[in-house]
Amino acid sequence: MRVILRQDMSELGLEGDIVNVADGYARNYLIPKGIALEANRQNIKFFETQKKKIEIKRLRATEEAEKIKERLADVVVTIAQKAGEEERLYGSVTSMDIAGHLEKQGITIDRKKIVLEKPIKALGEYEVPIKIYPGVVGSIKVEVVQEK
């Protein structure tokens, strides 16, 4: 089924894009939640008239994301954890932990945007990528140190 996205979705596309999705996904999730509209003539015409506004909104969002990316380049998150032999952590550091420490520094980032392939399980320094906006990826430095 062809639908027009009403908001940005990282896995599907950006606002105003016409995408093909499974019928059930569109009827049971996207359309009832207001995330998408069925791509019929009337809705396509409506989005054609809104195209300029959508482009301006995307430009502003991209500029804002670039500013956040620059701000994050200097950020160092230090997390103290208990560790055992060979500098292995007893627990692990997850995207939720990193988001919490960023919050303490006054930076609000959704934990889903923090890209950790797997939780950090050892002491050390790590570069952690953050998907700020589609096409804009920043990174922060995470230092995991021994808790005293």
MIDRENTOR-801748 format. One record per atom (N, C-alpha, C): residue number from 1; z, y, x. Coordinates in nm, 4 decimals. Layout:
N
- pos  c3  c2  c1
- NUM  Z  Y  X
...
//
This chain:
148
- pos  c3  c2  c1
- 1  0.0000  -0.1175  0.0850
- 1  0.0000  0.0000  0.0000
- 1  0.0000  0.1237  0.0895
- 2  -0.0784  0.2223  0.0513
- 2  -0.0849  0.3488  0.1266
- 2  0.0162  0.4462  0.0680
- 3  0.0977  0.5041  0.1570
- 3  0.1969  0.6023  0.1151
- 3  0.1894  0.7242  0.2060
- 4  0.2392  0.8366  0.1538
- 4  0.2494  0.9604  0.2320
- 4  0.3969  0.9809  0.2631
- 5  0.4292  0.9948  0.3896
- 5  0.5687  1.0136  0.4297
- 5  0.6157  1.1552  0.3974
- 6  0.7348  1.1649  0.3405
- 6  0.7933  1.2945  0.3073
- 6  0.8909  1.3410  0.4145
- 7  0.9215  1.2533  0.5086
- 7  1.0087  1.2887  0.6205
- 7  0.9701  1.2031  0.7398
- 8  1.0136  1.2442  0.8576
- 8  0.9831  1.1706  0.9799
- 8  1.0583  1.0384  0.9818
- 9  0.9885  0.9330  1.0194
- 9  1.0510  0.8014  1.0396
- 9  0.9980  0.7484  1.1717
- 10  1.0878  0.7223  1.2641
- 10  1.0456  0.6857  1.3995
- 10  0.9556  0.5626  1.4025
- 11  0.9804  0.4661  1.3143
- 11  0.9003  0.3441  1.3197
- 11  0.7699  0.3533  1.2416
- 12  0.7554  0.4513  1.1521
- 12  0.6340  0.4622  1.0712
- 12  0.5451  0.5797  1.1095
- 13  0.6024  0.6985  1.1169
- 13  0.5227  0.8158  1.1479
- 13  0.5975  0.9426  1.1143
- 14  0.5233  1.0524  1.1106
- 14  0.5824  1.1829  1.0857
- 14  0.5534  1.2294  0.9435
- 15  0.6250  1.3311  0.9011
- 15  0.6081  1.3861  0.7672
- 15  0.4618  1.4237  0.7433
- 16  0.4089  1.3849  0.6275
- 16  0.2710  1.4158  0.5919
- 16  0.1707  1.3106  0.6342
- 17  0.2113  1.2152  0.7166
- 17  0.1208  1.1080  0.7588
- 17  0.0970  1.0098  0.6450
- 18  -0.0246  0.9592  0.6364
- 18  -0.0568  0.8550  0.5395
- 18  -0.0555  0.7238  0.6166
- 19  0.0299  0.6317  0.5729
- 19  0.0461  0.5048  0.6438
- 19  0.0334  0.3877  0.5466
- 20  -0.0037  0.2742  0.6011
- 20  -0.0095  0.1501  0.5230
- 20  0.1187  0.0715  0.5466
- 21  0.1848  0.0326  0.4384
- 21  0.3060  -0.0483  0.4461
- 21  0.2964  -0.1606  0.3429
- 22  0.3841  -0.2565  0.3543
- 22  0.3890  -0.3656  0.2567
- 22  0.4260  -0.3094  0.1197
- 23  0.3679  -0.3661  0.0159
- 23  0.3933  -0.3185  -0.1206
- 23  0.5417  -0.3171  -0.1543
- 24  0.6118  -0.4234  -0.1228
- 24  0.7542  -0.4331  -0.1546
- 24  0.8364  -0.3289  -0.0808
- 25  0.8026  -0.3041  0.0440
- 25  0.8738  -0.2039  0.1237
- 25  0.8561  -0.0655  0.0606
- 26  0.7355  -0.0370  0.0160
- 26  0.7085  0.0927  -0.0462
- 26  0.7796  0.1049  -0.1806
- 27  0.7638  0.0044  -0.2669
- 27  0.8186  0.0119  -0.4028
- 27  0.9711  0.0002  -0.4079
- 28  1.0278  -0.0791  -0.3191
- 28  1.1712  -0.1063  -0.3250
- 28  1.2553  -0.0168  -0.2348
- 29  1.1946  0.0434  -0.1334
- 29  1.2747  0.1226  -0.0400
- 29  1.2223  0.2653  -0.0238
- 30  1.0997  0.2806  0.0243
- 30  1.0501  0.4126  0.0607
- 30  1.0395  0.5083  -0.0585
- 31  0.9780  0.4641  -0.1668
- 31  0.9572  0.5528  -0.2828
- 31  1.0880  0.5812  -0.3556
- 32  1.1730  0.4804  -0.3874
- 32  1.2996  0.5122  -0.4562
- 32  1.3932  0.6026  -0.3749
- 33  1.3928  0.5904  -0.2425
- 33  1.4799  0.6731  -0.1581
- 33  1.4224  0.8129  -0.1355
- 34  1.3002  0.8361  -0.1815
- 34  1.2381  0.9675  -0.1645
- 34  1.1804  0.9889  -0.0257
- 35  1.1632  0.8831  0.0494
- 35  1.1103  0.8934  0.1853
- 35  0.9582  0.9058  0.1831
- 36  0.8950  0.8493  0.0798
- 36  0.7490  0.8498  0.0724
- 36  0.7030  0.8640  -0.0717
- 37  0.5763  0.9013  -0.0862
- 37  0.5098  0.9070  -0.2154
- 37  0.3864  0.8189  -0.2096
- 38  0.3470  0.7655  -0.3232
- 38  0.2247  0.6863  -0.3272
- 38  0.1070  0.7780  -0.2919
- 39  0.0135  0.7269  -0.2146
- 39  -0.0989  0.8088  -0.1672
- 39  -0.2106  0.8087  -0.2710
- 40  -0.1888  0.8801  -0.3825
- 40  -0.2952  0.8960  -0.4811
- 40  -0.3597  1.0337  -0.4612
- 41  -0.4651  1.0630  -0.5369
- 41  -0.5388  1.1892  -0.5181
- 41  -0.4494  1.3116  -0.5322
- 42  -0.3670  1.3119  -0.6354
- 42  -0.2817  1.4273  -0.6622
- 42  -0.1852  1.4538  -0.5466
- 43  -0.1191  1.3488  -0.4982
- 43  -0.0240  1.3656  -0.3878
- 43  -0.0940  1.4035  -0.2579
- 44  -0.2122  1.3488  -0.2340
- 44  -0.2873  1.3831  -0.1129
- 44  -0.3264  1.5309  -0.1171
- 45  -0.3727  1.5803  -0.2332
- 45  -0.4066  1.7226  -0.2466
- 45  -0.2848  1.8106  -0.2215
- 46  -0.1715  1.7708  -0.2768
- 46  -0.0483  1.8477  -0.2566
- 46  -0.0138  1.8579  -0.1086
- 47  -0.0219  1.7466  -0.0372
- 47  0.0121  1.7490  0.1052
- 47  -0.0925  1.8217  0.1879
- 48  -0.2174  1.8266  0.1412
- 48  -0.3197  1.9049  0.2110
- 48  -0.2830  2.0535  0.2071
- 49  -0.2312  2.0994  0.0917
- 49  -0.1923  2.2401  0.0809
- 49  -0.0674  2.2702  0.1637
- 50  0.0169  2.1699  0.1831
- 50  0.1413  2.1871  0.2588
- 50  0.1239  2.1640  0.4091
- 51  0.0031  2.1277  0.4506
- 51  -0.0210  2.0884  0.5900
- 51  0.0211  2.1953  0.6918
- 52  -0.0086  2.3217  0.6646
- 52  0.0273  2.4300  0.7577
- 52  0.1790  2.4387  0.7745
- 53  0.2516  2.4320  0.6636
- 53  0.3977  2.4378  0.6691
- 53  0.4532  2.3208  0.7488
- 54  0.3965  2.2036  0.7282
- 54  0.4419  2.0842  0.7993
- 54  0.4163  2.0991  0.9492
- 55  0.2996  2.1518  0.9860
- 55  0.2670  2.1705  1.1280
- 55  0.3635  2.2691  1.1940
- 56  0.3929  2.3788  1.1249
- 56  0.4873  2.4781  1.1784
- 56  0.6254  2.4149  1.1955
- 57  0.6658  2.3364  1.0974
- 57  0.7956  2.2678  1.1028
- 57  0.8005  2.1709  1.2213
- 58  0.6911  2.0967  1.2439
- 58  0.6844  2.0036  1.3584
- 58  0.6930  2.0789  1.4910
- 59  0.6212  2.1906  1.4988
- 59  0.6244  2.2709  1.6222
- 59  0.7644  2.3185  1.6529
- 60  0.8329  2.3696  1.5510
- 60  0.9706  2.4166  1.5699
- 60  1.0623  2.3023  1.6114
- 61  1.0456  2.1874  1.5453
- 61  1.1295  2.0721  1.5780
- 61  1.1031  2.0251  1.7211
- 62  0.9773  2.0270  1.7641
- 62  0.9440  1.9869  1.9006
- 62  1.0023  2.0847  2.0014
- 63  0.9939  2.2146  1.9719
- 63  1.0521  2.3161  2.0612
- 63  1.2035  2.2987  2.0709
- 64  1.2664  2.2753  1.9574
- 64  1.4115  2.2532  1.9550
- 64  1.4479  2.1282  2.0353
- 65  1.3675  2.0235  2.0202
- 65  1.3920  1.8995  2.0934
- 65  1.3773  1.9214  2.2441
- 66  1.2808  2.0020  2.2839
- 66  1.2623  2.0327  2.4260
- 66  1.3845  2.1072  2.4821
- 67  1.4400  2.1988  2.4019
- 67  1.5599  2.2715  2.4457
- 67  1.6775  2.1760  2.4627
- 68  1.6912  2.0842  2.3682
- 68  1.7989  1.9842  2.3768
- 68  1.7779  1.8961  2.4991
- 69  1.6525  1.8593  2.5249
- 69  1.6203  1.7757  2.6413
- 69  1.6625  1.8444  2.7705
- 70  1.6328  1.9743  2.7814
- 70  1.6722  2.0507  2.9007
- 70  1.8238  2.0567  2.9137
- 71  1.8911  2.0756  2.8006
- 71  2.0377  2.0820  2.8016
- 71  2.0979  1.9474  2.8433
- 72  2.0372  1.8379  2.7988
- 72  2.0890  1.7046  2.8312
- 72  2.0646  1.6654  2.9769
- 73  1.9660  1.7263  3.0403
- 73  1.9332  1.6912  3.1787
- 73  2.0517  1.7133  3.2726
- 74  2.1382  1.8108  3.2416
- 74  2.2518  1.8420  3.3272
- 74  2.3800  1.7719  3.2857
- 75  2.3753  1.6954  3.1760
- 75  2.4965  1.6349  3.1211
- 75  2.5317  1.5069  3.1967
- 76  2.6595  1.4961  3.2318
- 76  2.7124  1.3738  3.2917
- 76  2.8280  1.3273  3.2024
- 77  2.8179  1.2043  3.1545
- 77  2.9224  1.1463  3.0707
- 77  3.0007  1.0492  3.1570
- 78  3.1309  1.0730  3.1700
- 78  3.2167  0.9840  3.2482
- 78  3.3046  0.9052  3.1520
- 79  3.2934  0.7741  3.1605
- 79  3.3687  0.6861  3.0719
- 79  3.4586  0.5976  3.1573
- 80  3.5882  0.6002  3.1281
- 80  3.6840  0.5179  3.2016
- 80  3.7075  0.3886  3.1221
- 81  3.6910  0.2751  3.1903
- 81  3.7095  0.1437  3.1273
- 81  3.7896  0.0537  3.2202
- 82  3.8582  -0.0413  3.1609
- 82  3.9275  -0.1410  3.2420
- 82  3.8234  -0.2374  3.2984
- 83  3.8420  -0.2717  3.4257
- 83  3.7470  -0.3609  3.4915
- 83  3.8220  -0.4664  3.5716
- 84  3.7583  -0.5787  3.5885
- 84  3.8172  -0.6887  3.6638
- 84  3.7481  -0.7056  3.7975
- 85  3.7371  -0.8292  3.8388
- 85  3.6739  -0.8605  3.9664
- 85  3.5259  -0.8238  3.9631
- 86  3.4731  -0.7950  4.0802
- 86  3.3324  -0.7624  4.0987
- 86  3.2861  -0.6470  4.0103
- 87  3.3801  -0.5569  3.9775
- 87  3.3522  -0.4368  3.8995
- 87  3.2918  -0.4658  3.7623
- 88  3.3250  -0.5795  3.7041
- 88  3.2785  -0.6155  3.5698
- 88  3.3789  -0.5618  3.4686
- 89  3.3288  -0.5030  3.3606
- 89  3.4149  -0.4480  3.2571
- 89  3.4715  -0.5586  3.1696
- 90  3.5932  -0.5371  3.1189
- 90  3.6508  -0.6330  3.0242
- 90  3.5800  -0.6226  2.8889
- 91  3.5373  -0.5034  2.8536
- 91  3.4604  -0.4834  2.7314
- 91  3.3203  -0.4423  2.7706
- 92  3.2646  -0.3476  2.6999
- 92  3.1344  -0.2934  2.7363
- 92  3.1243  -0.1505  2.6850
- 93  3.0295  -0.0775  2.7372
- 93  3.0028  0.0590  2.6938
- 93  2.8774  0.0543  2.6077
- 94  2.8891  0.1003  2.4835
- 94  2.7779  0.0969  2.3890
- 94  2.7286  0.2381  2.3592
- 95  2.6226  0.2461  2.2830
- 95  2.5690  0.3767  2.2440
- 95  2.6708  0.4550  2.1613
- 96  2.7557  0.3839  2.0876
- 96  2.8590  0.4494  2.0081
- 96  2.9610  0.5187  2.0994
- 97  2.9987  0.4530  2.2098
- 97  3.0912  0.5128  2.3061
- 97  3.0299  0.6381  2.3695
- 98  2.9036  0.6281  2.4065
- 98  2.8354  0.7411  2.4699
- 98  2.8258  0.8578  2.3718
- 99  2.7908  0.8302  2.2465
- 99  2.7816  0.9357  2.1443
- 99  2.9177  1.0026  2.1241
- 100  3.0248  0.9240  2.1263
- 100  3.1591  0.9794  2.1114
- 100  3.1959  1.0728  2.2250
- 101  3.1616  1.0347  2.3482
- 101  3.1915  1.1202  2.4637
- 101  3.1044  1.2460  2.4636
- 102  2.9802  1.2338  2.4174
- 102  2.8948  1.3521  2.4055
- 102  2.9522  1.4486  2.3018
- 103  3.0056  1.3931  2.1935
- 103  3.0673  1.4741  2.0875
- 103  3.1838  1.5558  2.1439
- 104  3.2627  1.4940  2.2332
- 104  3.3744  1.5639  2.2956
- 104  3.3275  1.6805  2.3822
- 105  3.2036  1.6691  2.4335
- 105  3.1475  1.7763  2.5155
- 105  3.0740  1.8805  2.4307
- 106  3.0764  1.8617  2.2994
- 106  3.0133  1.9585  2.2097
- 106  2.8663  1.9325  2.1826
- 107  2.8185  1.8129  2.2137
- 107  2.6781  1.7786  2.1907
- 107  2.6737  1.6669  2.0862
- 108  2.6093  1.6949  1.9743
- 108  2.6012  1.5961  1.8681
- 108  2.4664  1.5257  1.8736
- 109  2.4707  1.3974  1.9061
- 109  2.3509  1.3135  1.9109
- 109  2.3802  1.1895  1.8280
- 110  2.2877  1.1541  1.7397
- 110  2.3020  1.0334  1.6605
- 110  2.2970  0.9126  1.7549
- 111  2.3899  0.8204  1.7379
- 111  2.3971  0.7056  1.8291
- 111  2.2714  0.6195  1.8246
- 112  2.1976  0.6255  1.7153
- 112  2.0742  0.5470  1.7036
- 112  1.9641  0.6009  1.7934
- 113  1.9779  0.7243  1.8373
- 113  1.8782  0.7845  1.9255
- 113  1.9049  0.7527  2.0723
- 114  2.0240  0.7005  2.1006
- 114  2.0585  0.6627  2.2380
- 114  2.0030  0.5234  2.2622
- 115  1.9158  0.5108  2.3619
- 115  1.8435  0.3858  2.3845
- 115  1.9108  0.3051  2.4950
- 116  1.9896  0.2075  2.4541
- 116  2.0493  0.1120  2.5479
- 116  1.9902  -0.0247  2.5151
- 117  1.9183  -0.0823  2.6102
- 117  1.8602  -0.2141  2.5840
- 117  1.9695  -0.3175  2.5635
- 118  2.0757  -0.3032  2.6412
- 118  2.1930  -0.3895  2.6243
- 118  2.3149  -0.3078  2.6666
- 119  2.4326  -0.3407  2.6146
- 119  2.5530  -0.2651  2.6515
- 119  2.5787  -0.2696  2.8020
- 120  2.6400  -0.1634  2.8527
- 120  2.6744  -0.1548  2.9950
- 120  2.8003  -0.2373  3.0180
- 121  2.7946  -0.3305  3.1152
- 121  2.9063  -0.4217  3.1375
- 121  2.9603  -0.4180  3.2796
- 122  2.9219  -0.3135  3.3559
- 122  2.9709  -0.3038  3.4935
- 122  2.9940  -0.1573  3.5294
- 123  3.0822  -0.1348  3.6274
- 123  3.1067  0.0003  3.6761
- 123  2.9820  0.0522  3.7461
- 124  2.9634  0.1840  3.7447
- 124  2.8498  0.2420  3.8151
- 124  2.7909  0.3600  3.7417
- 125  2.6761  0.4073  3.7931
- 125  2.6041  0.5188  3.7331
- 125  2.4769  0.4662  3.6684
- 126  2.4467  0.5188  3.5499
- 126  2.3304  0.4727  3.4746
- 126  2.2555  0.5928  3.4173
- 127  2.1233  0.5859  3.4149
- 127  2.0396  0.6841  3.3449
- 127  2.0122  0.6253  3.2071
- 128  2.0542  0.6960  3.1045
- 128  2.0378  0.6464  2.9683
- 128  1.9392  0.7363  2.8941
- 129  1.8254  0.6805  2.8478
- 129  1.7294  0.7614  2.7734
- 129  1.7766  0.7898  2.6308
- 130  1.7359  0.9068  2.5796
- 130  1.7689  0.9465  2.4426
- 130  1.6409  0.9947  2.3758
- 131  1.6048  0.9301  2.2643
- 131  1.4870  0.9709  2.1874
- 131  1.5289  1.0851  2.0952
- 132  1.4982  1.2063  2.1365
- 132  1.5409  1.3242  2.0630
- 132  1.4512  1.3488  1.9418
- 133  1.3220  1.3387  1.9628
- 133  1.2222  1.3607  1.8582
- 133  1.1010  1.2774  1.8988
- 134  1.0176  1.2345  1.8059
- 134  0.9000  1.1562  1.8474
- 134  0.8199  1.2295  1.9548
- 135  0.8024  1.1646  2.0680
- 135  0.7306  1.2239  2.1801
- 135  0.8182  1.3013  2.2768
- 136  0.9453  1.3193  2.2442
- 136  1.0375  1.3922  2.3326
- 136  1.1553  1.3001  2.3658
- 137  1.1589  1.2567  2.4912
- 137  1.2657  1.1672  2.5355
- 137  1.3381  1.2326  2.6520
- 138  1.4677  1.2523  2.6352
- 138  1.5506  1.3066  2.7418
- 138  1.6343  1.1956  2.8022
- 139  1.7161  1.2305  2.8981
- 139  1.8062  1.1297  2.9537
- 139  1.9348  1.1966  3.0000
- 140  2.0395  1.1164  3.0002
- 140  2.1687  1.1637  3.0484
- 140  2.2179  1.0663  3.1539
- 141  2.3096  1.1144  3.2340
- 141  2.3697  1.0311  3.3373
- 141  2.5047  0.9831  3.2836
- 142  2.5254  0.8524  3.2855
- 142  2.6510  0.7937  3.2401
- 142  2.7192  0.7295  3.3602
- 143  2.8417  0.7740  3.3878
- 143  2.9213  0.7153  3.4951
- 143  3.0326  0.6330  3.4323
- 144  3.0363  0.5060  3.4656
- 144  3.1440  0.4197  3.4175
- 144  3.2379  0.3985  3.5360
- 145  3.3627  0.4443  3.5190
- 145  3.4600  0.4381  3.6280
- 145  3.5787  0.3515  3.5885
- 146  3.6542  0.3108  3.6894
- 146  3.7743  0.2278  3.6700
- 146  3.8837  0.3083  3.6002
- 147  3.9396  0.2532  3.4948
- 147  4.0508  0.3189  3.4246
- 147  4.1766  0.3012  3.5093
- 148  4.2561  0.4074  3.5173
- 148  4.3772  0.3995  3.5997
- 148  4.5001  0.3908  3.5167
//
